[in-house]
């Protein structure tokens, strides 16, 4: 099984696609204007204490105040507050905790109004991004995640992931971490640390300690609402958590981002730095690798299931609903139970893929086709679990009810990804009135003529819808070849399925888009030139 990470930089942010055996399984859009990501640490101020909710609302500069529940304070909250106050008042001269006296643990069943005061400064970490009308959810249980380890301040405990089952390996990792961890910090050893040498673990530890030192320096001069420490970008965090032996390539389409990714991989996994590749083809990377087409087909309201059937996916404020339909499959089996099982098994895998792909969280209800057999229902449940166990998000799957409903809860830390797959008619702009679609060929012809003859351009590249691409490039003597015979200049014609049928663009030799004159103006100039030729004849 191969994994490829494709990164496409746009003016609005970065589009990140994770391909597994060339199929899209994760998609993220890391927007440039997003200032509140999971893992970011802010210096907040208590705006309002809500005894009825046993919580407080904290101002961290977001449009909606962040929500901090008493249960999200963590046992080390008294020690954290003592340290924050000491740093802000310049009483602590070093970031290390070896000489810092820890406070006793926080009472687990206490009251918010006994801990919070209006105007109080708090160091908080985002655990859930703003979703819909809700602000971010934050915690004071600060942690710093690395590739192999998670650093926890104000405790000395060492714990190992439950997925590492070998007692000998658990003991080895604990001994190694105890020998390299700084005093006053606890550590959680992640699953990917299994089998790693002390040098790799120590490098990861030093990276997190450096982050702690940066937090200390920023806090000394920080002001309320300031970001004290930013989490890695979406791309880097995915690499940190997922980079393994099955990765084939990391493709980046801009030189600056390429150098950044190469440096980050060199830091976390030097043996994998050769996987980072710069894409420099003129065809957009998502278009060339077929990702654009997959996005258009996978993010609609209706999604086809491989092998037959289809899903209808609806989103509401409270939950997500997925309806499984048989389509043409209903006539392919004689036995009704066998037909339902076959369709449901295919749908189960696609449902699990869609949850991860769209990053859907909260409550999901799946309406499968009714099955009488408990054995059949169990097979469908197992199929969903088998695909979802690769998901990093925490989830719970309940058995299918007698009505054919499966309930799933999936950890929701950021808004679900949405892509508008419906398109406004490119010729009418939604008005319902269109001109002849053949007119686009006239516009292209006139634009090409204007650029090659009047403006003496060379090395032009024409980007069109795949249907138009075939029109210009196919045939015994193609339109493209006729241009060459007419102008003695070659015009490249490239597919771009993100364009509408009557849209096109033209780029020059440097790959810069050319600002075209209006079609009417180009046509008028062409007609004027023909008149001049006729008069000279």
C-alpha positions as CSV (number, residue, x, y, z in Angstrom):
1,X,0.0,0.0,0.0
2,X,1.5,3.3,-1.1
3,X,0.9,6.7,0.4
4,X,1.5,10.0,-1.4
5,X,1.1,13.5,0.0
6,X,0.3,16.2,-2.6
7,X,0.6,19.9,-1.6
8,X,-0.9,22.5,-3.9
9,X,-0.2,26.2,-2.9
10,X,-2.9,28.8,-3.8
11,X,-3.3,32.4,-2.9
12,X,-5.9,31.5,-0.3
13,X,-3.9,28.7,1.3
14,X,-2.7,25.2,0.8
15,X,-4.7,22.3,-0.6
16,X,-3.4,19.0,0.9
17,X,-4.3,15.6,-0.6
18,X,-3.3,12.2,0.8
19,X,-3.5,9.5,-1.8
20,X,-3.5,5.8,-0.9
21,X,-2.9,3.6,-4.0
22,X,-3.8,6.7,-6.1
23,X,-7.2,7.0,-4.3
24,X,-8.0,10.2,-2.3
25,X,-8.5,9.3,1.3
26,X,-7.8,12.7,3.1
27,X,-8.2,16.3,1.9
28,X,-7.5,19.5,3.8
29,X,-7.5,23.1,3.0
30,X,-5.1,25.0,5.2
31,X,-6.3,28.6,4.8
32,X,-3.9,31.5,5.2
33,X,-6.5,33.5,7.2
34,X,-7.0,30.8,9.9
35,X,-5.4,31.9,13.1
36,X,-6.9,29.3,15.5
37,X,-5.6,25.8,14.9
38,X,-5.7,22.8,17.2
39,X,-2.5,22.8,19.3
40,X,-2.0,26.6,19.2
41,X,-1.2,28.1,22.7
42,X,-2.6,31.6,23.5
43,X,-2.5,33.9,26.5
44,X,-6.1,34.5,27.2
45,X,-8.2,36.6,29.6
46,X,-11.2,35.3,31.5
47,X,-14.2,37.3,30.1
48,X,-17.1,35.6,31.9
49,X,-17.5,32.9,34.5
50,X,-20.5,30.6,34.1
51,X,-21.2,28.7,37.4
52,X,-24.2,26.9,35.8
53,X,-22.0,25.5,33.1
54,X,-19.0,25.0,35.5
55,X,-17.0,26.8,32.9
56,X,-15.6,30.2,31.7
57,X,-15.4,32.1,28.5
58,X,-11.9,33.2,27.6
59,X,-10.9,36.0,25.3
60,X,-8.1,34.9,22.9
61,X,-8.9,37.3,20.1
62,X,-11.3,35.1,18.2
63,X,-14.7,36.4,17.0
64,X,-16.4,34.2,19.6
65,X,-14.8,33.7,23.1
66,X,-13.2,30.4,23.7
67,X,-15.0,27.9,26.0
68,X,-13.0,26.5,28.9
69,X,-14.7,23.8,31.0
70,X,-13.5,23.0,34.5
71,X,-12.9,19.4,33.4
72,X,-10.4,20.7,30.8
73,X,-8.1,22.4,33.4
74,X,-6.0,19.3,34.1
75,X,-4.5,18.2,37.4
76,X,-1.4,20.4,36.9
77,X,-3.4,23.7,36.6
78,X,-2.2,25.2,39.9
79,X,1.4,24.6,38.9
80,X,0.8,26.1,35.4
81,X,-0.8,29.2,36.9
82,X,2.1,29.6,39.3
83,X,4.6,29.3,36.5
84,X,2.7,31.7,34.2
85,X,2.6,34.4,36.8
86,X,6.2,33.9,37.7
87,X,7.3,34.2,34.0
88,X,5.1,37.2,33.3
89,X,6.5,39.0,36.4
90,X,10.1,38.0,35.4
91,X,10.5,36.1,38.7
92,X,11.6,33.0,36.8
93,X,14.9,33.6,34.9
94,X,15.1,30.2,33.1
95,X,12.6,28.1,31.2
96,X,13.6,24.8,32.9
97,X,11.5,23.3,35.7
98,X,14.2,21.5,37.6
99,X,14.1,24.1,40.4
100,X,10.4,24.9,40.1
101,X,8.3,23.7,43.1
102,X,5.2,22.0,41.8
103,X,1.8,22.7,43.4
104,X,-0.7,20.0,44.5
105,X,-3.1,18.6,41.9
106,X,-6.4,20.3,41.2
107,X,-9.6,18.9,42.7
108,X,-11.4,16.9,40.0
109,X,-14.8,17.8,41.2
110,X,-14.3,21.5,42.0
111,X,-16.3,24.5,40.9
112,X,-15.4,27.0,38.2
113,X,-16.2,30.1,40.2
114,X,-13.7,29.0,42.9
115,X,-10.9,28.9,40.3
116,X,-11.6,31.6,37.7
117,X,-11.8,35.4,38.2
118,X,-12.9,37.9,35.6
119,X,-9.8,39.5,34.0
120,X,-7.5,36.6,35.1
121,X,-4.7,35.7,32.6
122,X,-4.7,32.1,31.5
123,X,-2.4,30.1,29.2
124,X,-4.7,28.0,27.1
125,X,-4.3,25.5,24.3
126,X,-6.9,25.0,21.5
127,X,-8.4,21.5,21.5
128,X,-11.2,22.2,19.1
129,X,-11.4,24.9,16.3
130,X,-14.3,27.3,15.9
131,X,-17.2,25.3,14.4
132,X,-20.4,26.9,13.1
133,X,-21.6,29.5,15.7
134,X,-19.3,28.2,18.5
135,X,-16.0,29.6,19.4
136,X,-12.8,27.5,20.0
137,X,-12.7,25.0,22.9
138,X,-9.6,25.3,25.0
139,X,-7.7,23.5,27.8
140,X,-5.0,24.5,30.3
141,X,-3.7,20.9,30.2
142,X,-0.7,22.0,28.0
143,X,1.1,19.4,25.9
144,X,3.6,19.5,23.1
145,X,3.4,16.8,20.5
146,X,6.4,15.5,18.6
147,X,6.9,12.6,16.1
148,X,7.6,10.0,18.7
149,X,6.8,11.6,22.1
150,X,4.4,14.0,23.7
151,X,5.9,16.4,26.3
152,X,3.8,17.2,29.4
153,X,5.1,20.0,31.8
154,X,4.7,19.9,35.6
155,X,4.7,16.1,36.0
156,X,7.4,13.4,36.0
157,X,5.3,10.5,34.8
158,X,6.2,8.4,31.8
159,X,3.5,6.4,30.0
160,X,3.5,4.3,26.9
161,X,0.9,3.9,24.2
162,X,-1.4,0.9,24.8
163,X,-0.8,-0.2,21.2
164,X,2.8,-1.2,22.0
165,X,2.0,-4.6,23.5
166,X,5.5,-6.1,24.1
167,X,6.4,-5.7,27.7
168,X,10.1,-5.8,26.9
169,X,9.7,-3.0,24.4
170,X,7.6,-0.9,26.8
171,X,10.3,-1.3,29.5
172,X,13.1,-0.4,27.1
173,X,11.3,2.7,26.0
174,X,10.6,3.8,29.6
175,X,14.3,3.3,30.5
176,X,15.5,5.4,27.5
177,X,13.1,8.2,28.1
178,X,13.9,8.3,31.8
179,X,17.6,8.8,30.9
180,X,17.0,11.8,28.5
181,X,13.9,13.7,29.7
182,X,14.4,17.0,31.5
183,X,13.3,17.2,35.2
184,X,9.8,18.5,35.8
185,X,8.4,17.1,32.5
186,X,6.4,14.0,31.9
187,X,6.3,12.1,28.6
188,X,3.8,10.0,26.6
189,X,5.6,7.6,24.3
190,X,3.6,7.3,21.0
191,X,3.0,4.1,19.0
192,X,5.5,5.1,16.3
193,X,8.3,5.1,18.8
194,X,8.3,1.3,18.9
195,X,11.8,0.0,17.8
196,X,13.4,3.5,17.6
197,X,16.9,4.2,18.9
198,X,17.8,6.6,21.6
199,X,19.3,9.1,19.2
200,X,16.0,9.5,17.3
201,X,14.0,9.9,20.5
202,X,16.5,12.4,21.9
203,X,16.3,14.5,18.8
204,X,12.5,14.5,19.1
205,X,12.8,15.4,22.8
206,X,15.1,18.3,22.1
207,X,12.7,19.7,19.5
208,X,9.9,19.8,22.0
209,X,12.2,21.3,24.7
210,X,13.1,24.0,22.2
211,X,9.4,24.7,21.7
212,X,9.0,25.1,25.5
213,X,11.9,27.5,25.6
214,X,10.2,29.5,22.8
215,X,6.9,29.6,24.8
216,X,8.8,30.9,27.8
217,X,10.5,33.7,25.9
218,X,7.2,34.7,24.2
219,X,5.3,34.7,27.5
220,X,7.9,37.0,29.1
221,X,7.0,39.8,26.7
222,X,3.5,38.6,25.7
223,X,0.2,40.5,25.9
224,X,-3.3,39.1,26.4
225,X,-4.8,37.6,23.2
226,X,-1.3,37.0,21.7
227,X,-0.4,33.6,20.3
228,X,2.4,32.3,22.5
229,X,3.2,29.2,20.4
230,X,1.8,28.0,17.1
231,X,1.2,24.4,16.3
232,X,2.7,23.0,13.1
233,X,0.8,23.7,9.9
234,X,-1.6,21.1,8.7
235,X,0.9,19.7,6.2
236,X,3.8,19.4,8.7
237,X,1.5,17.8,11.4
238,X,0.3,15.2,8.9
239,X,3.9,14.4,8.0
240,X,4.8,14.2,11.7
241,X,2.0,11.8,12.5
242,X,1.9,9.7,9.3
243,X,5.4,9.6,7.7
244,X,6.3,5.9,7.6
245,X,7.8,3.2,5.5
246,X,4.8,3.1,3.2
247,X,5.2,6.7,2.0
248,X,6.3,6.9,-1.7
249,X,6.5,10.6,-2.2
250,X,5.7,14.1,-0.9
251,X,5.0,16.3,-3.9
252,X,5.1,20.1,-3.6
253,X,4.4,22.6,-6.4
254,X,6.2,25.8,-5.2
255,X,10.0,26.1,-4.6
256,X,9.6,28.0,-1.3
257,X,7.3,25.3,0.2
258,X,9.6,22.6,-1.2
259,X,12.6,23.9,0.7
260,X,10.5,24.2,3.9
261,X,9.1,20.7,3.6
262,X,12.6,19.3,2.8
263,X,14.0,21.0,5.9
264,X,11.2,19.7,8.1
265,X,11.6,16.1,6.9
266,X,15.4,16.4,7.3
267,X,14.7,17.3,10.9
268,X,12.2,14.6,11.8
269,X,13.3,11.7,9.5
270,X,16.6,12.4,7.6
271,X,16.4,9.0,5.8
272,X,13.1,10.2,4.1
273,X,14.3,13.5,2.8
274,X,14.6,12.0,-0.8
275,X,10.8,11.5,-0.8
276,X,10.2,15.3,-1.1
277,X,9.9,16.2,-4.7
278,X,9.3,19.6,-6.5
279,X,6.6,19.5,-9.1
280,X,7.3,21.9,-12.0
281,X,5.0,20.8,-14.8
282,X,2.9,23.4,-16.5
283,X,-0.3,21.4,-15.9
284,X,-1.5,22.0,-12.3
285,X,-0.5,19.2,-10.0
286,X,-4.1,18.3,-8.8
287,X,-5.2,18.2,-12.5
288,X,-2.3,16.1,-13.6
289,X,-2.7,13.5,-10.9
290,X,-6.4,13.2,-11.2
291,X,-7.2,14.7,-7.8
292,X,-9.3,17.5,-9.2
293,X,-11.7,15.0,-10.8
294,X,-11.8,12.9,-7.6
295,X,-12.7,16.0,-5.6
296,X,-15.6,16.8,-7.9
297,X,-17.0,13.3,-7.7
298,X,-16.4,12.6,-4.0
299,X,-17.7,15.8,-2.3
300,X,-21.2,16.1,-3.8
301,X,-24.5,15.3,-2.1
302,X,-24.6,12.0,-4.0
303,X,-21.6,9.7,-4.1
304,X,-21.3,6.6,-6.2
305,X,-20.2,3.4,-4.5
306,X,-17.6,1.2,-6.4
307,X,-19.4,-1.9,-7.6
308,X,-22.9,-0.3,-7.6
309,X,-25.2,1.7,-5.4
310,X,-24.8,5.2,-4.1
311,X,-24.8,7.3,-0.9
312,X,-26.8,10.4,-0.2
313,X,-25.1,12.6,2.4
314,X,-26.9,15.4,4.3
315,X,-25.4,17.7,6.8
316,X,-27.4,19.4,9.6
317,X,-26.4,21.4,12.7
318,X,-26.9,18.4,15.0
319,X,-25.6,15.5,13.0
320,X,-24.7,14.0,9.6
321,X,-27.0,11.6,7.8
322,X,-26.0,9.0,5.2
323,X,-28.6,7.1,3.2
324,X,-27.5,3.9,1.4
325,X,-29.3,3.2,-1.9
326,X,-29.1,0.2,-4.2
327,X,-29.3,1.8,-7.6
328,X,-29.0,-0.8,-10.4
329,X,-27.7,-3.4,-8.0
330,X,-31.1,-4.4,-6.9
331,X,-31.6,-6.7,-10.0
332,X,-28.2,-8.5,-9.9
333,X,-28.9,-11.1,-7.1
334,X,-31.9,-13.4,-6.8
335,X,-31.7,-13.5,-3.0
336,X,-32.9,-10.2,-1.4
337,X,-30.7,-10.7,1.7
338,X,-27.6,-11.4,-0.5
339,X,-28.4,-8.3,-2.5
340,X,-28.7,-6.1,0.6
341,X,-25.5,-7.5,2.1
342,X,-23.5,-7.0,-1.1
343,X,-24.6,-3.3,-1.5
344,X,-24.1,-2.6,2.2
345,X,-20.6,-4.0,2.3
346,X,-19.5,-1.8,-0.6
347,X,-21.3,1.2,1.0
348,X,-19.7,0.5,4.5
349,X,-16.2,1.0,3.1
350,X,-17.2,4.1,1.2
351,X,-19.0,5.6,4.3
352,X,-15.8,5.1,6.4
353,X,-13.7,6.7,3.7
354,X,-16.1,9.7,3.4
355,X,-16.0,10.4,7.1
356,X,-12.2,10.7,7.0
357,X,-12.1,12.5,3.6
358,X,-14.6,15.2,4.7
359,X,-13.4,15.2,8.3
360,X,-17.0,14.8,9.5
361,X,-17.3,14.7,13.2
362,X,-20.0,14.6,15.9
363,X,-22.9,12.2,15.4
364,X,-23.2,10.3,12.1
365,X,-26.3,8.2,11.3
366,X,-26.0,5.7,8.5
367,X,-29.2,4.2,7.0
368,X,-28.2,0.9,5.5
369,X,-30.5,-1.3,3.5
370,X,-32.5,-3.6,5.8
371,X,-30.9,-7.0,6.6
372,X,-32.7,-9.7,8.5
373,X,-29.6,-11.7,9.4
374,X,-27.6,-10.8,12.5
375,X,-24.6,-12.3,10.8
376,X,-25.0,-10.0,7.8
377,X,-25.3,-6.9,10.1
378,X,-22.1,-8.0,11.9
379,X,-20.2,-8.3,8.6
380,X,-21.2,-4.7,7.7
381,X,-20.2,-3.4,11.1
382,X,-16.8,-5.1,10.8
383,X,-16.3,-3.6,7.3
384,X,-16.9,-0.1,8.7
385,X,-14.5,-0.7,11.6
386,X,-11.8,-2.2,9.4
387,X,-11.5,1.0,7.3
388,X,-12.0,3.4,10.2
389,X,-9.3,1.9,12.4
390,X,-6.7,3.7,10.1
391,X,-8.3,7.0,11.1
392,X,-6.4,9.2,13.6
393,X,-9.6,10.6,15.0
394,X,-11.2,8.8,18.0
395,X,-14.5,7.1,17.1
396,X,-17.2,4.8,18.4
397,X,-19.4,2.5,16.3
398,X,-22.7,1.2,17.7
399,X,-24.3,-2.0,16.3
400,X,-26.8,-1.7,13.5
401,X,-30.4,-1.6,14.8
402,X,-33.3,-3.6,13.6
403,X,-34.3,-0.6,11.5
404,X,-30.9,-0.8,9.6
405,X,-29.4,2.3,11.3
406,X,-25.8,2.5,12.4
407,X,-24.8,5.3,14.8
408,X,-21.2,6.6,14.7
409,X,-19.5,9.3,16.8
410,X,-16.3,10.7,15.5
411,X,-14.0,13.2,17.2
412,X,-14.7,16.7,15.9
413,X,-11.9,19.2,16.3
414,X,-12.4,21.4,13.2
415,X,-15.2,22.1,10.8
416,X,-15.9,19.4,8.2
417,X,-14.4,20.0,4.8
418,X,-16.9,21.1,2.1
419,X,-16.3,21.6,-1.6
420,X,-19.0,23.0,-3.8
421,X,-19.3,20.6,-6.7
422,X,-22.3,22.2,-8.4
423,X,-21.3,24.8,-11.0
424,X,-23.1,27.9,-12.2
425,X,-23.7,27.7,-15.9
426,X,-20.6,29.3,-17.4
427,X,-22.5,30.8,-20.3
428,X,-25.5,32.2,-18.6
429,X,-24.1,32.9,-15.1
430,X,-27.2,31.5,-13.6
431,X,-29.7,33.7,-15.5
432,X,-31.1,30.9,-17.6
433,X,-30.4,32.6,-20.9
434,X,-27.4,31.4,-22.9
435,X,-25.7,32.2,-26.2
436,X,-24.6,29.4,-28.5
437,X,-21.8,27.3,-27.0
438,X,-20.0,27.2,-30.3
439,X,-19.2,30.8,-29.8
440,X,-16.3,29.9,-27.5
441,X,-14.3,28.5,-30.5
442,X,-14.7,31.8,-32.2
443,X,-13.4,33.6,-29.2
444,X,-10.4,31.3,-28.9
445,X,-9.6,31.6,-32.6
446,X,-9.7,35.4,-32.5
447,X,-7.7,35.6,-29.3
448,X,-5.0,33.3,-30.7
449,X,-4.9,35.3,-34.0
450,X,-4.6,38.5,-32.1
451,X,-1.8,37.3,-29.9
452,X,0.2,35.7,-32.6
453,X,-0.2,38.3,-35.3
454,X,-0.8,41.6,-33.7
455,X,1.2,41.1,-30.5
456,X,3.8,38.8,-32.0
457,X,3.6,36.4,-29.0
458,X,5.5,33.1,-28.9
459,X,5.3,29.9,-26.8
460,X,1.5,30.3,-26.0
461,X,-0.3,27.6,-24.0
462,X,-4.1,27.3,-24.2
463,X,-5.9,25.8,-21.3
464,X,-9.4,24.5,-22.0
465,X,-12.1,22.0,-20.8
466,X,-11.2,18.3,-21.8
467,X,-14.0,18.3,-24.3
468,X,-12.5,21.3,-26.1
469,X,-9.1,19.8,-25.8
470,X,-10.2,16.9,-27.9
471,X,-11.8,19.2,-30.4
472,X,-8.5,21.1,-30.9
473,X,-6.0,18.2,-30.8
474,X,-7.8,15.2,-32.4
475,X,-8.3,14.4,-36.0
476,X,-6.1,13.7,-39.1
477,X,-5.2,17.4,-39.3
478,X,-6.2,18.9,-36.0
479,X,-7.1,22.5,-35.3
480,X,-3.8,22.8,-33.4
481,X,-1.9,21.7,-36.5
482,X,-3.9,24.1,-38.7
483,X,-2.8,26.9,-36.5
484,X,0.8,25.9,-37.0
485,X,0.4,25.8,-40.7
486,X,-1.2,29.2,-40.7
487,X,1.0,31.1,-38.2
488,X,4.2,28.9,-38.2
489,X,4.1,29.0,-34.4
490,X,3.1,26.1,-32.2
491,X,0.4,26.6,-29.6
492,X,0.3,24.1,-26.7
493,X,-3.2,22.9,-25.8
494,X,-3.7,21.6,-22.3
495,X,-6.6,20.0,-20.4
496,X,-8.0,21.7,-17.3
497,X,-11.2,20.2,-15.9
498,X,-11.6,23.0,-13.4
499,X,-12.6,25.2,-16.3
500,X,-16.2,25.4,-17.6
501,X,-17.0,24.2,-21.1
502,X,-17.0,27.8,-22.4
503,X,-14.1,29.0,-20.3
504,X,-10.4,29.2,-21.4
505,X,-7.2,30.9,-20.5
506,X,-3.9,31.5,-22.3
507,X,-0.5,31.7,-20.8
508,X,2.8,33.1,-22.2
509,X,6.3,31.5,-22.3
510,X,6.9,32.4,-18.6
511,X,3.6,30.8,-17.5
512,X,2.0,34.1,-16.8
513,X,-1.7,34.4,-17.7
514,X,-2.4,36.8,-20.5
515,X,-5.1,39.4,-20.0
516,X,-7.2,38.9,-23.1
517,X,-9.1,41.6,-25.0
518,X,-12.8,41.2,-25.4
519,X,-14.0,38.7,-28.0
520,X,-15.8,41.5,-29.8
521,X,-12.7,43.6,-30.0
522,X,-10.5,40.7,-31.2
523,X,-13.1,39.9,-33.8
524,X,-13.3,43.5,-35.0
525,X,-9.5,43.6,-35.4
526,X,-9.5,40.4,-37.3
527,X,-12.2,41.8,-39.7
528,X,-10.2,45.0,-40.1
529,X,-7.1,43.1,-41.0
530,X,-9.1,41.1,-43.6
531,X,-10.4,44.3,-45.1
532,X,-6.8,45.7,-45.4
533,X,-5.7,42.5,-47.1
534,X,-8.6,42.6,-49.6
535,X,-7.9,46.3,-50.4
536,X,-4.3,45.6,-51.2
537,X,-5.2,42.8,-53.4
